Amino acid sequence: MKELLTYVAKNLVDDPDAVTVEQYDNNGETILELHVAQADMGKVIGRQGRIAKEIRTLVRSVGQRTGKRVFVEIAD
């Protein structure tokens, strides 16, 4: 799922080299923390958070297929 999030984020932003994803496992839950360049933050979040919501939905649905709980956080 880390690779999926990285792929989606790199295709949304202007500076794909600045995209990093950190993965943390906590009590059976996986937390993916997305870091992008400050100038690309708006492109990842979208108007009223619509793009961020869809990214979270996509990653969560893939996680459910594998039986894992996955959460996406977008870091400042």
Sequence and secondary structure as in RCSB ss.txt:
>XXXX:A:sequence
MKELLTYVAKNLVDDPDAVTVEQYDNNGETILELHVAQADMGKVIGRQGRIAKEIRTLVRSVGQRTGKRVFVEIA
D
>XXXX:A:secstr
 HHHHHHHHHHHSS GGG EEEEEEETTEEEEEEE  GGGHHHHH GGGHHHHHHHHHHHHHHHHTT EEEEEE 
 
